[in-house]
Amino acid sequence: MLINGISLIILGIIAVPTLFLPGKFINKILPYRSYIGIIYLIAGIIEIIFWFLNIDLIKTDLFIWIIGIICSVAKINLGIMLGNVLLKKAFLGRTENTIRENKNYVDFILFKTTMAIIAIGLGFCQIVICFIL
């Protein structure tokens, strides 16, 4: 859970680097954000399968199981948001220019910022749980 919490914090920082990182690091991260998003999407899917295969934890550690499911869903959500350029290019044949023309782009940015802050909070929650339990 410690590594999962740290990875959620990193994912939240990568999702909205303008809030947390100085300008020179943002330009280094931007070309790789879509690939990182796809990696986290796959990791989130694997984790959610893991949590559902270990459904026995509901009997003993319900809180840990619920936090694990919520964190996996957050990883999947941010993975889709970060990897949307590659996903749309691969499945729909669209390029980045058509994504920016979308009228809901501002809402998407606001939702991504909110999800990034939630992911960072969930990451800290997992780290605290790791040290308490």
C-alpha positions, 0 to 999 in steps of 0.5 A: 500500500505504501508504493500504491500511495506514492504512485497515486501522489505522483500520478496526481502531480503529473496530472496537473503539473502547473499546481505543483512543479516549476516551469522547467520540469513541466516541459520535460513531463508533458511529452510523456504524460499520455504514456504515463496515463496508459501505464497507470490505466493498465495498473489500475485495471490490474489492481481492481482485478486484484481487489475483487479476487481478494474479496475475502478481505471484506470479512477482516479488513473492510476499510482497507478493501474499500480504500484499495477499490477507491484508489484503483478507480482513481488510477483508472480515471486519471489514467484515462484522462492523461492517456486520452490523446493516445486512446483517441488516436488509437481507437478513433483516429483523432489527433490532439487538435480535434480534442482541443476543439471540444466545447467541454474541454474547460470542464474536462480540465476542471475535473482533471484538476479535482481528480488529481487533488483527490488522488493526492489525498488518497495517496496520503491516506494510503501512506498513513494507513500503511504506517498505522496498520 
